[in-house]
Amino acid sequence: MTAAGTTLAVPQMVRRWTQRAPHAPAVRQGSHTRDYQAVAGLARAVADRLAAAGIRAEDRVAVLADRSADLPAVLLGIAAAGAVCVPMDATHPADRLRYVATDAQARLLLTDGTQQVPPTLAGLPVLRLDTLAPVSGEVDFDGHPQQLACLLYTSGSTGRPKGVGVTHGALANCLTATAEALTYAPGERLLAVTPLTFDIAMLELLMPLTTGGQVEIASRAQARSGPDLAQLLATTTPRYLHATPLTWQMLFTAGWTGNGGLVALIGGDRVPPALGGRLAERVERVHHLYGPTEATMYAVSDIVPPGPQPAVLPIGTAIPGTRAVVLDRALRPVPPGTVGELCLGGVCLARGYLGRPALTAERFVPDPDHPGERLYRTGDRALVLPDGRLELRGRDDDQVKIRGHRIELGEIENVMSEHPDVAVAAAVAVPVGADQRLVGYVQLRPAASASALDTLRAYLRDKLPGHMRPTAIGALRTMPTTTTGKVDRAALARIRLP
């Protein structure tokens, strides 16, 4: 099953709304607003300049730009040219930027003129967005659904990021299915806070424009500050906000009390049940979203009701255009209630990993129940609940062995998060000789008592068996995060506690 409207690519969906309401507001940041016609004009200018530079179908265009009202037009212009967007982040190390540009075989670097081009990218031709003037015309797309739309780099087990190739068909399906699940209506506004290198930024920046809506773009500083983001929510009153669990907790820590007219989207990392329930009590509704980049952002969704929550929040059921099944190692279905590997299929799937045929063949496998189609093996362990919803049970690489016991770090983090003094919790296993040591890290709430760590240790003694209790717990002023807003577990593992 596919979502309605996915016969059109994203530029074509945006063009429909440009024709219907050319002067309706489309993008806003601060006092700067672009209507649909202005977005189309800048996108057309980008597409024309790329074509003049010799960019053709599936040529890679690296994008190094600050968060601004121009971003949606940049994405649409690259798509209209038939090129592939390769998002980059100026805060990333120069060697990583060079690796991504080289691995992607980028033909050109598009920058907004505010970003200093690192010396490691000096060999690329540069197109500066601030030198372009909008032109008349519409943004369109004359490619095919299996053509690549973007190349998104995710962390790899080798220490080098890997490029996931997302097609136009998969991207359009995700945006359409998510809009349908949200009942996104024309004129409604979404507040975008996610860095461009994180796949969810594509949903934030483009989905509103495919539905006749508006995107409000937070600055980088606003997106990373609890008080500033809370103030932005109060002044712009968006209908939708997507954020990671850590960002929602950051808002609560800043004193945000909620908004009864807000639809909250939460995903991108494990959602502590207490946080999901707290959020559900302070907004109109909460959509819990799950999906890897390899399945184009989101593949499964659920509604989190207010009130008491189960020990593990279900992630829900597959969105249109997606199949979600729990299989054993031989790719056979397991009975409901039995833990297996969550596998995803359908039009949502990415093409694969750029230049890594062996890894692509390992993770994207033939679907035994649908000849000619594929399944993506997520590596997430899950089970099917009696009501048909899915529940995650960790990952193989989140499962550690302590003194011979197999332990899910997520289970420990859930229990730590339930303590009233704890705002954010994380657990890591640190190698000690031939064994591992379980270490916990917490960000305490502002009103936490001086004895919070002592009471937390006592709390864990009552809640967890000995082999699951951290041997050391450290309090951090702020939890380290990656550029995508997730807990940076690698950084935690480098912190040494007594």
Beta strands, then each sheet from edge to edge (+ up, - down):
strand 1: 25-29
strand 2: 32-35
strand 3: 60-64
strand 4: 84-87
strand 5: 106-111
strand 6: 126-128
strand 7: 148-154
strand 8: 162-167
strand 9: 189-192
strand 10: 214-217
strand 11: 240-243
strand 12: 259-267
strand 13: 283-290
strand 14: 300-304
strand 15: 317-318
strand 16: 322-327
strand 17: 340-346
strand 18: 352-353
strand 19: 364-366
strand 20: 374-384
strand 21: 390-395
strand 22: 399-402
strand 23: 405-408
strand 24: 422-432
strand 25: 435-444
strand 26: 472-475
sheet 1: 2+ 1- 10- 9- 11- 12- 13- 14+ 15-
sheet 2: 4+ 3+ 5+ 6+
sheet 3: 7+ 8- 18+
sheet 4: 16+ 17- 20+ 19-
sheet 5: 16+ 17- 20+ 21-
sheet 6: 22+ 23-
sheet 7: 24+ 25- 26-
end
